[in-house]
Amino acid sequence: MHLLIITQLISGLTSGVLLTLIAIGIALTFGLLKVVNLSHASIYTLGAYIGFTTFKVCGNFWIALVLGAVIAGVVGVIFERFCIRKVYEYPVLGFLITFALMLGLTQTIRLIWGPGNKLAPQPAYLMKVIYLGFVPISSYRLFAILVGIVIMVGMWFFIRKTNIGLIVRASLDNKDMVNAFGINSSLIFTFVFGLGSAIAGICGVLGSPIFGLYPDVGGQMLVICFVVVVMGGLGSIRGAMLAGPILGVVISFTALISAGFSNAVIFILMAVILLTKPMGFFGDKL
Amino acid sequence: MEERLFRKQPRIQFLIGYVLLAFIFLGLPFLTSYDVLVEDIIVWSLFAIGYNLAFGFTGMVSLGHGVFFGVSAFAAGILSLFWHRNIMMIPIGIATGTATAFIVGYVSLKRARVDVHKALRIAYLVLISIAASYVTMYIFLNPLAKYSGAEMGLLGFVDQPLHVMGSLQVNLKSHDQIFLIVGGVALLMTAWLHRIASSPAGMIMRAIRENEVRVGFLGYNTFRFKLLVYTISGFVASVAGCLYLLRSGFISVDVFDFNFTSELVVICLLGGRNAFFGPMAGAAIFLILKDVISSYTASWALFLAVVLILSVLYLPGGVGPMLFSIPRVLMGAWRKKRFSTGETTSSE
């Protein structure tokens, strides 16, 4: 029984870390551009499929990670430059256009790779089982947690310690003032959007052995990520970092009963949080 | 986009429009062999017009209307299959759907007050309606699986007639009766919604869409008003759900998926969300396109995405107003021509 609890806790933490990383992209886009970016989901899926193909062709997991990130980032930048840019500050239209992008990209993926399930890439050296005392842990999950934490620390460093991060934080607070200083904020937005997409791509490659690999996987992840973003406070990165692991653990425990039940529970949880603390954990800025 | 709120509609145009509508709703299904498509368009245009009251007029994006549609259809279907085969089960189903709409609307609008950023308010509505879609899907797939038929959907609704009173009964397999019921109810509901939309209440809806804070300053309780509109549109969705059940005799849990409702958003946007009858044109275009394109290729979604992106970027008003202005343009051209020919004859 204890064993089951610990195993579920660790698998919950793994998915929580990955959820957090995807949610950070959504939170940043929402905070900066006031657009609920639904197309993030399909970018995650794209990253996963790119990783799958790369791993099949060249067999190196690291190249798969990098290529997944790069292509996802490029597609994100294209989306931002040609479509989403036009509908800033129009939440309804932004919502619709990102929805259309998600639909289109998912369908394109279905056309290229086929609608069925694929066996996700997993390097041989990460398929071992590590014993932590008496608890068996899949080394891949440990690896995913580690990579996730590295990316999160990198994000924190980027947002807190660099000049671009300073501009991003200032834009979260007051965009017009940043423009008034003569900073080309639209370039920064494109960069941030691309960065979020690249992270989603890495998550896609990392997460496909855990969450599965099929064209609609992104949509499944997206709704959970939205719960993370809302729980942490829309636009707040700290909040997402706190809410992601909590939600991952809740999902992994409730999923013992059934998948539908776990979905129902997390959404009831979200509704309760919205009613009692409408700004989420840290979302007092907006 | 532009709306002249105080323009008096000429009574003759109004009459012609409604006669045309009555012909489409009540006569057309009998005359064509595409009766399934026409009935679909009728149900969907009622659904879309009700949805547009919340989406286009008041500016509330909800992905939960499939839930109300499904809950009312399932409630009516399950009650009439397992309890009592009476036509009264349909009003009960509609009431259940409307109550669901009230609860979902209350939860999602209660905290989204005017001091919250507009984007956040929309996000609340969207997310809580997605939450509602997952919760109802779970309820109908797990605890109620015995009644709802789980993934199979509700089967066997059409097998026996529905009793009305005494020996009077509705035969669900008879096309004539169903066409008349669906067309008549849809026509009445459309007229009622048109009345609402052109009343002062309809004007406040549009005012809330434009600037909710100022409407609050005028002394209106915007929360209660939005909840009212949301519940009305949920009621229309419930009616549409029951009509759909009557028409097809089948309902499955797919309607709870928020992708189902997103088609509704596309219809409203395509038809024009600022015009009352826009969604009706949108529903016709959308369903006909879907019918045609699905018969050629499987990637209907890709096509849908392209249409949606192009219409958001280049045609935010939708094609509905354009379509409705064709008679006016033709009239204008005809008058001009008559005028100019008159002039030439006089000069001769």
Interface residues (C-beta under 8 A of the other chain):
Chain A: F30 K34 V35 V36 C83 K86 V87 P91 V92 L93 G94 F95 L96 I97 F99 A100 L101 L103 G104 T106 Q107 T108 R110 L111 V223 F226 V227 V230 L234 S258 G260 F261 N263 A264 F267 I268 M270 A271 L274 L275 P278 L286
Chain B: G59 V61 V107 K110 R111 A112 V116 H117 K118 A119 L120 I122 A123 Y124 V126 L127 I128 I130 A131 A132 Y134 V135 M137 Y138 I139 L141 N142 S262 V265 L269 S299 A301 L302 L304 A305 V306 L308 I309 V312 L313 P316
